[in-house]
Amino acid sequence: MRGAGIAAVVAMASLAACQGVSHDRIDEWRETEKGPSKLKAALGNADLDPDLRAHAAQNLVQISEYAYVRTALEGMPDAQRGPIVGKLVPRLQADAQSPEGTAPSQRSVLAKDALVDLRPLVDVATRERIDAFLADWMGSNYIDRSGRGRYRGEQIVRLVGARIAPKLLAEARRLIAAAPDAQGRIPIVPDELLKALALSGDPEAVDLLLDLARKDHPEPTLRRRAMAALYVAYVGDPAEPKPSPAGIKPHVRTLAALVRDPDQPGANVNDAFAVLAAAGEPECVDPLLDLVRSPEKAEAFLWVAVHKALLCVGADGVAQVVEAMPTDRGYERGILEKYLWNKMLSLEPKAAVAEGCRAMLSSASWVARATGVECLGRAGSRADADAVAALAGDRTPLRGWAGGGAKGAISLGSVAQQVANKLKNM
């Protein structure tokens, strides 16, 4: 139906041409009852100058016919669409102009949204110009402008990335430094601004958020909300696009220090762990392995560190995570199974995990050798039986293995022999 409607409007182009299409007439049609049809005809008339067609599209946007404009442009051959869009973009930018510190008009908001609509239809250079404009438009008083129009602040920030960060930083710093009002109320940095800073993917914006998360502030919720913004941006909903990890890569040591900070609320520690893993290799590896080697606080801290380290290194790096685990303590088999082996074996590709398990058989770490044996019992094959059986003479006691205060230590060798027998019978 939509295609048929466009075709019918295009058929009216000859009528529009007979009436003498000019810039003055295009502006008149915006205010008349039959004007929308005439504007649509002008946009669809391939015989008209591209600037006249762009002017018609501009006025259609201003009467909220933005969906028609986008559909019409999408349906045009590239040779037609390119010149029209080239003229339309500066027209929309002029309409969208709004002085900084003022509330944008409806005309401005409609034009801003239409520029977003055009992004998929333009070349790279034009998209860069649009994004620079959108960053300037949305970054000018973000708190006021983020909720205006079809495309909200969060969507714009995801599109334009770090180029919006300088204005967001300036706005946030003004609020942070502002004195309480006459009633003693502390200015609030709203969640949407904190989230926008995180979504920008800008290292300086991340640095500000981490600084807020590390330190006390007169506004008591700011510390927690700043860290939560980073978590939502970099980890959050898997269906949402994530900012570039380049924003957090320079800050992995700061995140690790925040994890170790005894004054941090537990929720901040958990979020910092997750954001640290999201930094990706190679930056996330050493800080997370350090946390595995020397865990603090409760035993749960170790398993969080192990889980995040596995996420960081992936299937190819399982051996280095296990070899980093402390060997001066006992481990209950059920705990290892739940928090280590199951996590390892959930990684893809499985063949890489199995190869890591084979490498662990010759490790100096008894935790790694035991893990290699147990994991090959699940992910290995009959071909692994001899390598596992070679550890049958390993007398290393598996402290705490049976759990529940059971007396007598099970040796690593006895476990290896059981697994080897299982593999031989596969």
Sequence and secondary structure as in RCSB ss.txt:
>XXXX:A:sequence
MRGAGIAAVVAMASLAACQGVSHDRIDEWRETEKGPSKLKAALGNADLDPDLRAHAAQNLVQISEYAYVRTALEG
MPDAQRGPIVGKLVPRLQADAQSPEGTAPSQRSVLAKDALVDLRPLVDVATRERIDAFLADWMGSNYIDRSGRGR
YRGEQIVRLVGARIAPKLLAEARRLIAAAPDAQGRIPIVPDELLKALALSGDPEAVDLLLDLARKDHPEPTLRRR
AMAALYVAYVGDPAEPKPSPAGIKPHVRTLAALVRDPDQPGANVNDAFAVLAAAGEPECVDPLLDLVRSPEKAEA
FLWVAVHKALLCVGADGVAQVVEAMPTDRGYERGILEKYLWNKMLSLEPKAAVAEGCRAMLSSASWVARATGVEC
LGRAGSRADADAVAALAGDRTPLRGWAGGGAKGAISLGSVAQQVANKLKNM
>XXXX:A:secstr
 HHHHHHHHHHTHHHHHHT   HHHHHHHTTSTTHHHHHHHHHH TTS HHHHHHHHHHHHHTT HHHHHHHHHT
S HHHHHHHHHHHHHHHHHHH   TTS   HHHHHHHHHHHHHGGGS HHHHHHHHHHHHHHHHTTHHHHTTSSS
S HHHHHHHHGGGGHHHHHHHHHHHHH    TT       HHHHHHHHHTT HHHHHHHHHHHHS  SSTTHHHH
HHHHHHHHHTS TTS    GGGTGGGHHHHHHHHH TTS HHHHHHHHHHHHHT TTTTHHHHHHHHHS  SSHH
HHHHHHHHHHHHH GGGHHHHHHTS SSS   HHHHIIIIIHHHHTSS HHHHHHHHHHHTT S HHHHHHHHHH
HHHH  GGGHHHHHTTTT   EETTSS TT SS EEHHHHHHHHHHHHHT 
